[in-house]
């Protein structure tokens, strides 16, 4: 028995959305390796996260990372 093809081929669009979380302690350890003098700016944090492959984060995430960095002894300057 043969199959009859009816209609036109339609391209399927597959949209994958996923999320994951990174432990703030791991991020603080990475920053500690890159900035051993513990003097960092907000721009350095953005650059460091970008270098680690993290480019889509909320202000709440950034605030949590900044709090963790301050907890381990970092001094964060605005400029």
N, CA, C and O atoms as CSV, one atom per row, in Angstrom:
chain,resi,resn,atom,element,x,y,z
A,1,UNK,N,N,0.838,-1.149,0.000
A,1,UNK,CA,C,0.000,0.000,0.000
A,1,UNK,C,C,0.907,1.243,0.000
A,1,UNK,O,O,1.783,1.375,0.854
A,2,UNK,N,N,0.699,2.110,-0.921
A,2,UNK,CA,C,1.508,3.319,-1.026
A,2,UNK,C,C,0.818,4.478,-0.305
A,2,UNK,O,O,-0.404,4.525,-0.166
A,3,UNK,N,N,1.657,5.404,0.142
A,3,UNK,CA,C,1.129,6.588,0.820
A,3,UNK,C,C,0.992,7.723,-0.183
A,3,UNK,O,O,1.828,7.869,-1.074
A,4,UNK,N,N,-0.021,8.500,-0.050
A,4,UNK,CA,C,-0.207,9.665,-0.901
A,4,UNK,C,C,0.192,10.899,-0.112
A,4,UNK,O,O,-0.220,11.090,1.032
A,5,UNK,N,N,0.993,11.721,-0.744
A,5,UNK,CA,C,1.444,12.948,-0.114
A,5,UNK,C,C,0.480,14.058,-0.508
A,5,UNK,O,O,0.298,14.356,-1.688
A,6,UNK,N,N,-0.122,14.652,0.486
A,6,UNK,CA,C,-1.086,15.715,0.240
A,6,UNK,C,C,-0.550,17.011,0.839
A,6,UNK,O,O,-0.135,17.021,1.997
A,7,UNK,N,N,-0.550,18.087,0.089
A,7,UNK,CA,C,-0.133,19.383,0.594
A,7,UNK,C,C,1.322,19.673,0.269
A,7,UNK,O,O,1.969,18.956,-0.494
A,8,UNK,N,N,1.808,20.730,0.862
A,8,UNK,CA,C,3.166,21.188,0.621
A,8,UNK,C,C,4.034,20.908,1.852
A,8,UNK,O,O,3.542,20.893,2.980
A,9,UNK,N,N,5.312,20.689,1.621
A,9,UNK,CA,C,6.184,20.479,2.785
A,9,UNK,C,C,6.310,21.786,3.587
A,9,UNK,O,O,6.442,22.873,3.025
A,10,UNK,N,N,6.264,21.647,4.864
A,10,UNK,CA,C,6.353,22.798,5.753
A,10,UNK,C,C,7.589,22.626,6.619
A,10,UNK,O,O,7.800,21.583,7.238
A,11,UNK,N,N,8.397,23.674,6.646
A,11,UNK,CA,C,9.596,23.644,7.462
A,11,UNK,C,C,9.200,23.778,8.926
A,11,UNK,O,O,8.464,24.691,9.301
A,12,UNK,N,N,9.693,22.868,9.740
A,12,UNK,CA,C,9.424,22.926,11.164
A,12,UNK,C,C,10.434,23.844,11.834
A,12,UNK,O,O,11.633,23.762,11.570
A,13,UNK,N,N,9.953,24.695,12.681
A,13,UNK,CA,C,10.829,25.571,13.444
A,13,UNK,C,C,10.879,25.051,14.875
A,13,UNK,O,O,9.859,24.952,15.556
A,14,UNK,N,N,12.067,24.730,15.303
A,14,UNK,CA,C,12.251,24.222,16.654
A,14,UNK,C,C,12.894,25.326,17.479
A,14,UNK,O,O,13.974,25.818,17.152
A,15,UNK,N,N,12.238,25.693,18.517
A,15,UNK,CA,C,12.736,26.744,19.393
A,15,UNK,C,C,13.075,26.100,20.730
A,15,UNK,O,O,12.222,25.534,21.415
A,16,UNK,N,N,14.338,26.208,21.067
A,16,UNK,CA,C,14.769,25.646,22.342
A,16,UNK,C,C,15.020,26.779,23.310
A,16,UNK,O,O,15.750,27.724,23.012
A,17,UNK,N,N,14.426,26.674,24.430
A,17,UNK,CA,C,14.673,27.638,25.486
A,17,UNK,C,C,15.057,26.845,26.721
A,17,UNK,O,O,14.352,25.932,27.148
A,18,UNK,N,N,16.150,27.208,27.256
A,18,UNK,CA,C,16.596,26.541,28.458
A,18,UNK,C,C,17.249,27.540,29.378
A,18,UNK,O,O,17.695,28.607,28.957
A,19,UNK,N,N,17.296,27.183,30.608
A,19,UNK,CA,C,17.959,28.062,31.553
A,19,UNK,C,C,18.767,27.204,32.507
A,19,UNK,O,O,18.484,26.022,32.705
A,20,UNK,N,N,19.742,27.805,33.073
A,20,UNK,CA,C,20.551,27.132,34.069
A,20,UNK,C,C,21.045,28.168,35.046
A,20,UNK,O,O,21.035,29.366,34.766
A,21,UNK,N,N,21.464,27.708,36.162
A,21,UNK,CA,C,21.966,28.651,37.156
A,21,UNK,C,C,23.414,28.302,37.468
A,21,UNK,O,O,23.828,27.144,37.406
A,22,UNK,N,N,24.146,29.313,37.796
A,22,UNK,CA,C,25.543,29.141,38.158
A,22,UNK,C,C,25.685,29.548,39.610
A,22,UNK,O,O,25.181,30.589,40.031
A,23,UNK,N,N,26.354,28.742,40.347
A,23,UNK,CA,C,26.558,29.005,41.758
A,23,UNK,C,C,27.385,30.280,41.927
A,23,UNK,O,O,28.425,30.442,41.289
A,24,UNK,N,N,26.919,31.174,42.782
A,24,UNK,CA,C,27.625,32.443,43.004
A,24,UNK,C,C,28.991,32.211,43.631
A,24,UNK,O,O,29.910,33.004,43.430
A,25,UNK,N,N,29.129,31.134,44.387
A,25,UNK,CA,C,30.427,30.820,44.990
A,25,UNK,C,C,31.458,30.465,43.920
A,25,UNK,O,O,32.631,30.820,44.038
A,26,UNK,N,N,31.018,29.768,42.885
A,26,UNK,CA,C,31.917,29.421,41.776
A,26,UNK,C,C,32.336,30.686,41.041
A,26,UNK,O,O,33.505,30.842,40.687
A,27,UNK,N,N,31.389,31.591,40.810
A,27,UNK,CA,C,31.719,32.855,40.150
A,27,UNK,C,C,32.697,33.671,40.985
A,27,UNK,O,O,33.638,34.257,40.450
A,28,UNK,N,N,32.475,33.710,42.294
A,28,UNK,CA,C,33.383,34.456,43.167
A,28,UNK,C,C,34.787,33.869,43.106
A,28,UNK,O,O,35.768,34.612,43.134
A,29,UNK,N,N,34.896,32.555,43.025
A,29,UNK,CA,C,36.209,31.905,42.922
A,29,UNK,C,C,36.898,32.269,41.608
A,29,UNK,O,O,38.106,32.503,41.576
A,30,UNK,N,N,36.121,32.314,40.528
A,30,UNK,CA,C,36.694,32.709,39.231
A,30,UNK,C,C,37.187,34.156,39.267
A,30,UNK,O,O,38.261,34.461,38.750
A,31,UNK,N,N,36.406,35.043,39.876
A,31,UNK,CA,C,36.827,36.432,39.987
A,31,UNK,C,C,38.064,36.559,40.869
A,31,UNK,O,O,38.931,37.396,40.615
A,32,UNK,N,N,38.142,35.737,41.893
A,32,UNK,CA,C,39.301,35.764,42.781
A,32,UNK,C,C,40.570,35.349,42.035
A,32,UNK,O,O,41.654,35.865,42.307
A,33,UNK,N,N,40.428,34.414,41.093
A,33,UNK,CA,C,41.574,33.994,40.281
A,33,UNK,C,C,41.998,35.097,39.329
A,33,UNK,O,O,43.191,35.281,39.090
A,34,UNK,N,N,41.036,35.838,38.781
A,34,UNK,CA,C,41.342,36.870,37.784
A,34,UNK,C,C,41.740,38.205,38.410
A,34,UNK,O,O,42.506,38.959,37.810
A,35,UNK,N,N,41.240,38.507,39.593
A,35,UNK,CA,C,41.543,39.764,40.284
A,35,UNK,C,C,42.013,39.460,41.710
A,35,UNK,O,O,41.249,39.619,42.661
A,36,UNK,N,N,43.260,39.027,41.859
A,36,UNK,CA,C,43.731,38.641,43.192
A,36,UNK,C,C,43.863,39.819,44.161
A,36,UNK,O,O,43.900,39.602,45.372
A,37,UNK,N,N,43.935,41.056,43.667
A,37,UNK,CA,C,44.059,42.207,44.572
A,37,UNK,C,C,42.716,42.625,45.176
A,37,UNK,O,O,42.668,43.508,46.033
A,38,UNK,N,N,41.639,41.999,44.738
A,38,UNK,CA,C,40.280,42.205,45.253
A,38,UNK,C,C,39.764,43.628,45.064
A,38,UNK,O,O,38.889,44.074,45.807
A,39,UNK,N,N,40.294,44.337,44.087
A,39,UNK,CA,C,39.784,45.651,43.689
A,39,UNK,C,C,39.128,45.473,42.331
A,39,UNK,O,O,39.785,45.065,41.373
A,40,UNK,N,N,37.840,45.774,42.239
A,40,UNK,CA,C,37.118,45.518,40.997
A,40,UNK,C,C,36.066,46.606,40.802
A,40,UNK,O,O,35.576,47.198,41.764
A,41,UNK,N,N,35.733,46.856,39.543
A,41,UNK,CA,C,34.678,47.806,39.219
A,41,UNK,C,C,33.476,47.043,38.670
A,41,UNK,O,O,33.566,45.860,38.343
A,42,UNK,N,N,32.366,47.738,38.579
A,42,UNK,CA,C,31.162,47.118,38.021
A,42,UNK,C,C,31.411,46.727,36.567
A,42,UNK,O,O,30.944,45.681,36.118
A,43,UNK,N,N,32.142,47.560,35.832
A,43,UNK,CA,C,32.474,47.234,34.442
A,43,UNK,C,C,33.326,45.963,34.366
A,43,UNK,O,O,33.150,45.146,33.462
A,44,UNK,N,N,34.256,45.799,35.326
A,44,UNK,CA,C,35.056,44.576,35.367
A,44,UNK,C,C,34.182,43.352,35.604
A,44,UNK,O,O,34.434,42.284,35.046
A,45,UNK,N,N,33.158,43.508,36.429
A,45,UNK,CA,C,32.240,42.390,36.683
A,45,UNK,C,C,31.510,42.021,35.403
A,45,UNK,O,O,31.391,40.842,35.070
A,46,UNK,N,N,31.021,43.027,34.682
A,46,UNK,CA,C,30.340,42.760,33.417
A,46,UNK,C,C,31.290,42.062,32.435
A,46,UNK,O,O,30.909,41.085,31.791
A,47,UNK,N,N,32.508,42.559,32.323
A,47,UNK,CA,C,33.495,41.951,31.425
A,47,UNK,C,C,33.821,40.525,31.844
A,47,UNK,O,O,33.903,39.625,31.008
A,48,UNK,N,N,34.007,40.326,33.153
A,48,UNK,CA,C,34.329,38.995,33.647
A,48,UNK,C,C,33.222,37.995,33.375
A,48,UNK,O,O,33.485,36.857,32.986
A,49,UNK,N,N,31.988,38.418,33.580
A,49,UNK,CA,C,30.861,37.531,33.287
A,49,UNK,C,C,30.777,37.217,31.800
A,49,UNK,O,O,30.466,36.092,31.407
A,50,UNK,N,N,31.057,38.221,30.981
A,50,UNK,CA,C,31.033,38.014,29.530
A,50,UNK,C,C,32.123,37.036,29.104
A,50,UNK,O,O,31.900,36.198,28.230
A,51,UNK,N,N,33.299,37.139,29.718
A,51,UNK,CA,C,34.389,36.218,29.400
A,51,UNK,C,C,34.058,34.789,29.819
A,51,UNK,O,O,34.532,33.833,29.203
A,52,UNK,N,N,33.250,34.644,30.859
A,52,UNK,CA,C,32.846,33.318,31.319
A,52,UNK,C,C,31.678,32.764,30.507
A,52,UNK,O,O,31.237,31.638,30.735
A,53,UNK,N,N,31.178,33.561,29.556
A,53,UNK,CA,C,30.085,33.105,28.704
A,53,UNK,C,C,28.708,33.435,29.249
A,53,UNK,O,O,27.705,32.899,28.779
A,54,UNK,N,N,28.658,34.306,30.225
A,54,UNK,CA,C,27.385,34.696,30.820
A,54,UNK,C,C,27.063,36.100,30.332
A,54,UNK,O,O,27.717,37.067,30.723
A,55,UNK,N,N,26.060,36.204,29.483
A,55,UNK,CA,C,25.756,37.520,28.925
A,55,UNK,C,C,24.302,37.929,29.085
A,55,UNK,O,O,23.935,39.052,28.738
A,56,UNK,N,N,23.484,37.053,29.595
A,56,UNK,CA,C,22.075,37.386,29.751
A,56,UNK,C,C,21.701,37.160,31.213
A,56,UNK,O,O,21.340,36.050,31.604
A,57,UNK,N,N,21.789,38.205,32.006
A,57,UNK,CA,C,21.492,38.089,33.420
A,57,UNK,C,C,20.713,39.319,33.867
A,57,UNK,O,O,20.795,40.385,33.258
A,58,UNK,N,N,19.968,39.147,34.929
A,58,UNK,CA,C,19.128,40.244,35.412
A,58,UNK,C,C,19.888,41.092,36.427
A,58,UNK,O,O,20.981,40.734,36.864
A,59,UNK,N,N,19.298,42.199,36.783
A,59,UNK,CA,C,19.913,43.062,37.786
A,59,UNK,C,C,19.927,42.372,39.146
A,59,UNK,O,O,20.815,42.624,39.961
A,60,UNK,N,N,18.957,41.510,39.393
A,60,UNK,CA,C,18.941,40.744,40.636
A,60,UNK,C,C,20.112,39.774,40.688
A,60,UNK,O,O,20.734,39.594,41.735
A,61,UNK,N,N,20.409,39.146,39.545
A,61,UNK,CA,C,21.559,38.243,39.476
A,61,UNK,C,C,22.857,39.010,39.722
A,61,UNK,O,O,23.730,38.552,40.459
A,62,UNK,N,N,22.970,40.171,39.102
A,62,UNK,CA,C,24.168,40.989,39.278
A,62,UNK,C,C,24.316,41.427,40.731
A,62,UNK,O,O,25.419,41.431,41.278
A,63,UNK,N,N,23.205,41.794,41.345
A,63,UNK,CA,C,23.232,42.191,42.743
A,63,UNK,C,C,23.687,41.036,43.632
A,63,UNK,O,O,24.459,41.236,44.569
A,64,UNK,N,N,23.211,39.838,43.339
A,64,UNK,CA,C,23.626,38.662,44.107
A,64,UNK,C,C,25.108,38.372,43.954
A,64,UNK,O,O,25.780,38.015,44.922
A,65,UNK,N,N,25.618,38.525,42.734
A,65,UNK,CA,C,27.043,38.298,42.486
A,65,UNK,C,C,27.878,39.354,43.217
A,65,UNK,O,O,28.905,39.041,43.819
A,66,UNK,N,N,27.420,40.607,43.154
A,66,UNK,CA,C,28.148,41.679,43.829
A,66,UNK,C,C,28.167,41.461,45.346
A,66,UNK,O,O,29.190,41.688,45.993
A,67,UNK,N,N,27.044,41.025,45.907
A,67,UNK,CA,C,26.991,40.738,47.341
A,67,UNK,C,C,27.940,39.616,47.719
A,67,UNK,O,O,28.600,39.682,48.756
A,68,UNK,N,N,28.014,38.581,46.880
A,68,UNK,CA,C,28.909,37.459,47.146
A,68,UNK,C,C,30.366,37.907,47.063
A,68,UNK,O,O,31.192,37.503,47.882
A,69,UNK,N,N,30.680,38.748,46.068
A,69,UNK,CA,C,32.049,39.236,45.941
A,69,UNK,C,C,32.447,40.090,47.148
A,69,UNK,O,O,33.571,39.987,47.638
A,70,UNK,N,N,31.543,40.914,47.615
A,70,UNK,CA,C,31.837,41.720,48.799
A,70,UNK,C,C,31.994,40.842,50.031
A,70,UNK,O,O,32.780,41.161,50.922
A,71,UNK,N,N,31.256,39.745,50.089
A,71,UNK,CA,C,31.347,38.834,51.228
A,71,UNK,C,C,32.705,38.145,51.300
A,71,UNK,O,O,33.166,37.790,52.385
A,72,UNK,N,N,33.347,37.954,50.150
A,72,UNK,CA,C,34.663,37.299,50.156
A,72,UNK,C,C,35.798,38.322,50.167
A,72,UNK,O,O,36.965,37.955,50.028
A,73,UNK,N,N,35.460,39.612,50.333
A,73,UNK,CA,C,36.500,40.612,50.533
A,73,UNK,C,C,36.783,41.546,49.385
A,73,UNK,O,O,37.745,42.312,49.453
A,74,UNK,N,N,35.984,41.518,48.327
A,74,UNK,CA,C,36.196,42.412,47.213
A,74,UNK,C,C,35.714,43.815,47.555
A,74,UNK,O,O,34.738,43.996,48.283
A,75,UNK,N,N,36.416,44.797,47.017
A,75,UNK,CA,C,35.985,46.182,47.090
A,75,UNK,C,C,35.485,46.549,45.699
A,75,UNK,O,O,36.255,46.539,44.738
A,76,UNK,N,N,34.210,46.871,45.589
A,76,UNK,CA,C,33.597,47.149,44.288
A,76,UNK,C,C,33.402,48.654,44.147
A,76,UNK,O,O,32.711,49.284,44.947
A,77,UNK,N,N,34.025,49.214,43.116
A,77,UNK,CA,C,33.919,50.641,42.806
A,77,UNK,C,C,32.997,50.822,41.623
A,77,UNK,O,O,32.873,49.929,40.785
A,78,UNK,N,N,32.347,51.972,41.550
A,78,UNK,CA,C,31.447,52.239,40.433
A,78,UNK,C,C,32.213,52.569,39.159
A,78,UNK,O,O,31.705,52.331,38.063
A,79,UNK,N,N,33.429,53.115,39.277
A,79,UNK,CA,C,34.241,53.418,38.093
A,79,UNK,C,C,35.656,53.013,38.312
A,79,UNK,O,O,36.493,53.189,37.427
